[in-house]
């Protein structure tokens, strides 16, 4: 079985429909925008963990390229924002990402910061996060056969962009967001064509680095996470210039450098060239030349998933239910969340 037969790939193929459903429903979006405007928000602190944090990171990167008039957005890992040493400011708002709505640090941040407007972006309206938040924007996840997030990541990023566009009255960004379902569908087709030509020649590496510029930096972080969680390969995601400098230092034969920048991008081309000279194998993910770069976390996902799944299969790993799953849930979930309530009931039986 190749990557096409995995639940992960089935989830990826469902991304366009899940995106269309999420964006068409815009469930809670207007209320969230109205709340943030009414509160006179001066800074949006976007937070999450893992893929959810990379969504926040991608929104921050996309905001650096936009022309909207909304408040500045910063991305902070929830493990940092939950600490007492993190300095909150008057005029802050919290934008909290968790597909399950049960990641413990994210829930704790929202509960502690009741003096600020807190917007949850989640797929579960009855989750601990949604109950604690001031307002909730719902994303749709039509299927999740694999533990790894695909529809959840893309939906959270798209609805986050839609929120930023509406809050900043950025019509150009809103038009970009509207193209996300169709762009995702094209990215899947492009990834399948690329995979048929490229995957067979990629040997399983000892370690890997993924590099992307602009909003694709967030996509590189997500690809590195997939290589770790699906393929069980030590991996790092970096900004493109870091890929040509500090990330290159540890590369050697048997390592892999993955570029997310399109052909002809000078920093991207240089990064692959320098890393190849260090002895690493190099590969470039396929790109959609006419797609807006701010959609990179969505457009890079199909090829990233195909690559991670194929490398996992080559090593005999379970793509859809990795060995670390139970340990992750034990440390990550809110102790009063739905997952844990169900788990406690199961243990009593």
C-alpha positions as CSV (number, residue, x, y, z in Angstrom):
1,X,0.0,0.0,0.0
2,X,1.3,3.5,-0.9
3,X,0.2,6.8,0.6
4,X,-2.9,6.8,-1.6
5,X,-4.4,4.0,0.5
6,X,-4.0,5.6,3.8
7,X,-6.6,7.3,5.9
8,X,-4.3,10.4,6.0
9,X,-4.6,10.8,2.2
10,X,-8.4,10.2,2.3
11,X,-8.5,13.1,4.8
12,X,-6.4,15.2,2.5
13,X,-8.7,14.6,-0.4
14,X,-11.6,15.8,1.7
15,X,-9.9,19.2,2.4
16,X,-11.6,21.2,-0.4
17,X,-15.1,20.2,0.6
18,X,-14.4,20.8,4.3
19,X,-13.0,24.2,3.5
20,X,-16.0,25.1,1.3
21,X,-18.4,24.1,4.1
22,X,-16.4,26.0,6.7
23,X,-16.2,29.2,4.7
24,X,-19.8,29.1,3.5
25,X,-21.1,28.6,7.0
26,X,-18.9,31.4,8.5
27,X,-20.3,30.1,11.8
28,X,-19.6,32.7,14.5
29,X,-17.4,34.8,12.3
30,X,-19.6,38.0,12.3
31,X,-20.1,37.8,16.1
32,X,-16.3,37.5,16.7
33,X,-15.5,40.4,14.4
34,X,-18.2,42.5,16.1
35,X,-16.9,41.7,19.5
36,X,-13.3,42.6,18.7
37,X,-14.4,45.9,17.1
38,X,-16.6,46.8,20.0
39,X,-13.9,46.1,22.5
40,X,-11.4,48.4,20.8
41,X,-8.8,45.7,20.5
42,X,-5.2,46.9,20.1
43,X,-3.4,43.6,19.7
44,X,-4.5,40.1,18.9
45,X,-2.5,37.3,20.5
46,X,-3.0,34.1,18.5
47,X,-2.0,30.9,20.2
48,X,-2.1,27.1,20.0
49,X,0.1,24.1,20.1
50,X,1.8,22.1,17.3
51,X,-0.2,22.4,14.1
52,X,-2.6,24.8,15.8
53,X,0.3,27.1,16.7
54,X,1.6,26.8,13.1
55,X,-1.8,28.1,12.0
56,X,-1.3,31.1,14.3
57,X,2.2,31.5,13.0
58,X,0.9,31.5,9.4
59,X,-1.6,34.2,10.2
60,X,1.1,36.4,11.6
61,X,3.2,35.9,8.5
62,X,0.3,36.5,6.2
63,X,-0.5,39.7,8.2
64,X,3.0,41.0,7.4
65,X,2.0,41.0,3.7
66,X,-1.5,42.4,3.9
67,X,-2.8,45.9,3.7
68,X,-5.7,45.7,6.2
69,X,-6.3,48.2,8.9
70,X,-6.9,45.8,11.8
71,X,-4.9,45.6,15.0
72,X,-1.5,43.9,14.8
73,X,-1.5,40.1,15.4
74,X,1.3,38.2,17.1
75,X,1.7,34.4,17.3
76,X,2.7,32.9,20.6
77,X,3.0,29.1,21.5
78,X,0.5,28.3,24.2
79,X,3.3,26.9,26.4
80,X,4.7,30.4,26.5
81,X,1.4,32.3,26.7
82,X,0.2,30.2,29.6
83,X,3.2,31.1,31.8
84,X,2.7,33.8,34.4
85,X,5.8,35.6,33.0
86,X,4.1,36.3,29.6
87,X,3.2,40.0,29.5
88,X,-0.4,40.7,28.5
89,X,-1.3,44.3,27.7
90,X,-4.5,46.4,28.1
91,X,-6.3,46.1,24.8
92,X,-5.2,42.6,24.1
93,X,-7.5,39.9,22.7
94,X,-6.9,36.2,22.6
95,X,-7.3,34.1,19.4
96,X,-7.2,30.5,20.5
97,X,-6.8,27.6,18.1
98,X,-7.6,24.0,19.1
99,X,-9.5,21.7,16.7
100,X,-10.7,19.5,19.6
101,X,-11.1,22.4,21.9
102,X,-9.4,20.4,24.6
103,X,-5.7,21.2,24.5
104,X,-5.0,21.9,28.1
105,X,-2.8,25.0,27.9
106,X,-5.0,26.7,25.4
107,X,-8.1,26.1,27.5
108,X,-6.2,27.4,30.6
109,X,-5.1,30.6,28.8
110,X,-8.7,31.4,27.9
111,X,-10.0,30.7,31.4
112,X,-7.3,32.9,33.0
113,X,-7.7,35.8,30.6
114,X,-11.4,36.4,31.2
115,X,-10.7,40.2,31.3
116,X,-9.9,40.1,27.5
117,X,-12.2,39.1,24.6
118,X,-11.3,35.5,23.8
119,X,-12.1,34.1,20.4
120,X,-12.0,30.3,20.0
121,X,-11.5,28.7,16.6
122,X,-12.4,25.0,17.1
123,X,-14.5,22.2,15.5
124,X,-16.4,21.4,18.7
125,X,-19.0,23.9,20.0
126,X,-19.3,22.0,23.2
127,X,-15.6,21.7,24.0
128,X,-13.9,23.1,27.1
129,X,-12.4,25.9,24.9
130,X,-15.7,26.9,23.3
131,X,-17.4,27.0,26.7
132,X,-14.7,29.2,28.2
133,X,-14.4,31.6,25.2
134,X,-16.2,34.9,24.7
135,X,-17.1,33.9,21.2
136,X,-16.5,30.9,19.0
137,X,-15.8,30.5,15.3
138,X,-16.5,27.0,14.1
139,X,-14.5,25.1,11.5
140,X,-15.9,21.9,9.8
141,X,-13.9,18.7,9.9
142,X,-15.8,16.2,7.6
143,X,-13.5,13.3,8.4
144,X,-10.5,12.5,10.5
145,X,-9.4,9.0,9.8
146,X,-5.8,9.7,10.8
147,X,-4.5,11.3,14.0
148,X,-2.6,13.9,12.0
149,X,-4.5,17.1,11.3
150,X,-5.3,17.9,7.7
151,X,-8.8,19.3,7.4
152,X,-8.5,20.8,10.8
153,X,-5.3,22.6,10.0
154,X,-6.6,24.0,6.7
155,X,-10.0,24.9,8.1
156,X,-8.5,26.7,11.0
157,X,-6.1,28.6,8.8
158,X,-8.8,29.6,6.3
159,X,-11.3,30.8,8.9
160,X,-8.4,32.6,10.7
161,X,-7.6,34.4,7.5
162,X,-11.3,35.2,7.0
163,X,-11.4,36.7,10.5
164,X,-8.4,38.8,9.9
165,X,-9.7,40.0,6.6
166,X,-13.1,41.0,8.1
167,X,-11.5,42.7,11.1
168,X,-9.1,44.6,9.0
169,X,-11.6,45.4,6.2
170,X,-9.1,43.8,3.8
171,X,-11.2,43.0,0.7
172,X,-8.2,41.7,-1.2
173,X,-7.4,39.2,1.5
174,X,-11.1,38.2,1.7
175,X,-11.0,37.4,-2.1
176,X,-7.9,35.2,-1.5
177,X,-9.7,33.3,1.2
178,X,-12.7,32.7,-1.0
179,X,-10.4,30.8,-3.5
180,X,-9.1,28.4,-0.8
181,X,-11.3,25.4,-1.6
182,X,-10.6,25.5,-5.3
183,X,-6.9,26.2,-4.7
184,X,-6.7,23.2,-2.3
185,X,-8.3,21.0,-5.0
186,X,-5.7,22.0,-7.5
187,X,-2.9,21.5,-4.9
188,X,-4.1,17.9,-4.4
189,X,-4.0,17.2,-8.1
190,X,-0.5,18.8,-8.4
191,X,0.7,16.8,-5.4
192,X,-0.5,13.5,-6.9
193,X,1.3,14.2,-10.2
194,X,4.5,15.2,-8.4
195,X,4.4,12.2,-6.1
196,X,4.2,9.7,-9.0
197,X,7.5,11.2,-10.4
198,X,9.4,12.1,-7.2
199,X,8.6,9.9,-4.2
200,X,10.2,6.7,-5.6
201,X,13.6,8.4,-5.9
202,X,13.6,9.8,-2.3
203,X,15.4,7.5,0.1
204,X,14.3,7.5,3.8
205,X,16.6,10.1,5.5
206,X,18.2,10.0,8.9
207,X,17.0,13.5,9.5
208,X,15.4,16.3,7.5
209,X,15.1,20.1,7.2
210,X,12.1,21.9,5.5
211,X,12.5,25.5,4.5
212,X,10.0,28.0,3.2
213,X,9.9,31.8,2.8
214,X,7.1,34.2,3.7
215,X,3.9,32.4,4.9
216,X,5.5,29.2,3.6
217,X,7.6,29.2,6.7
218,X,4.5,28.0,8.6
219,X,4.1,25.3,6.0
220,X,7.7,24.2,6.5
221,X,7.0,23.9,10.2
222,X,4.0,21.8,9.5
223,X,5.9,19.6,7.1
224,X,8.7,19.0,9.7
225,X,5.9,18.1,12.2
226,X,4.5,15.5,9.8
227,X,7.9,14.0,9.2
228,X,8.3,13.6,13.0
229,X,4.8,12.4,13.8
230,X,4.0,10.3,10.7
231,X,7.4,9.2,9.4
232,X,9.2,9.2,12.8
233,X,12.1,11.1,11.3
234,X,13.9,13.9,13.3
235,X,13.1,17.1,11.3
236,X,13.3,20.9,11.6
237,X,11.2,23.5,9.8
238,X,12.9,26.9,9.1
239,X,12.7,30.1,7.2
240,X,14.5,29.9,3.9
241,X,17.5,32.0,4.8
242,X,18.0,29.9,7.9
243,X,17.9,26.9,5.7
244,X,20.9,28.2,3.7
245,X,22.8,29.1,6.9
246,X,22.3,27.7,10.4
247,X,20.1,24.7,9.4
248,X,22.8,23.7,6.9
249,X,25.4,23.3,9.6
250,X,24.2,19.8,10.7
251,X,23.5,18.4,7.2
252,X,25.4,15.5,5.8
253,X,25.0,12.5,3.6
254,X,21.8,10.6,4.4
255,X,19.9,13.8,5.3
256,X,17.2,15.5,3.3
257,X,16.5,19.2,2.6
258,X,13.0,20.0,1.4
259,X,12.4,23.3,-0.3
260,X,8.9,24.9,-0.3
261,X,9.8,27.9,-2.4
262,X,9.0,27.9,-6.1
263,X,11.6,27.4,-8.8
264,X,13.3,30.7,-9.6
265,X,13.0,32.1,-6.1
266,X,16.6,33.2,-5.4
267,X,16.8,32.5,-1.7
268,X,15.0,29.1,-2.2
269,X,17.4,28.1,-5.1
270,X,20.4,29.1,-3.0
271,X,19.2,27.1,0.0
272,X,18.9,23.9,-2.0
273,X,22.2,24.5,-3.7
274,X,24.1,25.1,-0.4
275,X,22.5,22.1,1.3
276,X,23.3,19.8,-1.6
277,X,26.9,20.9,-1.4
278,X,26.8,19.9,2.3
279,X,26.0,16.4,1.2
280,X,22.2,16.3,1.8
281,X,19.7,15.0,-0.8
282,X,17.4,17.8,-1.9
283,X,13.8,17.9,-3.1
284,X,11.4,20.7,-3.9
285,X,7.7,20.5,-3.2
286,X,5.5,21.3,-6.1
287,X,4.1,24.8,-6.3
288,X,1.0,26.5,-7.8
289,X,2.5,29.5,-9.6
290,X,-0.8,31.5,-9.7
291,X,-1.8,30.8,-6.1
292,X,-1.5,33.6,-3.5
293,X,1.5,32.8,-1.3
294,X,-0.6,33.5,1.8
295,X,-2.4,30.2,1.2
296,X,0.9,28.3,1.5
297,X,-0.1,26.3,4.6
298,X,-3.0,24.9,2.6
299,X,-1.3,24.5,-0.8
300,X,1.8,22.7,0.6
301,X,-0.2,20.3,2.8
302,X,-1.1,17.6,0.1
303,X,2.5,17.1,-1.0
304,X,3.7,17.2,2.6
305,X,1.3,14.5,3.6
306,X,2.1,12.3,0.6
307,X,5.9,12.6,1.3
308,X,5.5,11.9,5.1
309,X,3.2,9.0,4.5
310,X,5.4,7.3,1.9
311,X,8.5,7.6,4.1
312,X,6.5,6.1,7.0
313,X,5.3,3.2,5.0
314,X,8.9,2.5,3.9
315,X,9.8,2.0,7.5
316,X,6.8,0.0,8.5
317,X,5.1,2.7,10.6
318,X,1.3,3.1,11.0
319,X,0.6,6.3,9.1
320,X,-2.9,6.8,10.6
321,X,-2.4,5.8,14.2
322,X,1.3,6.3,15.3
323,X,2.7,4.6,18.3
324,X,2.9,7.9,20.3
325,X,-0.9,8.6,20.1
326,X,-1.9,7.6,23.6
327,X,1.1,9.3,25.2
328,X,0.2,12.5,23.4
329,X,-3.4,12.5,24.6
330,X,-2.4,11.8,28.1
331,X,-0.2,14.9,28.3
332,X,-2.0,17.3,26.0
333,X,-5.7,17.1,26.8
334,X,-7.7,19.2,29.2
335,X,-8.4,17.0,32.3
336,X,-12.1,17.9,32.2
337,X,-12.5,17.6,28.4
338,X,-14.7,15.3,26.4
339,X,-11.8,13.0,25.5
340,X,-10.9,12.5,29.1
341,X,-14.5,12.1,30.3
342,X,-14.9,9.3,27.8
343,X,-11.6,7.8,28.7
344,X,-12.5,7.7,32.4
345,X,-15.8,6.1,31.7
346,X,-14.1,3.5,29.6
347,X,-11.7,2.7,32.4
348,X,-14.5,2.2,34.8
349,X,-16.2,-0.4,32.6
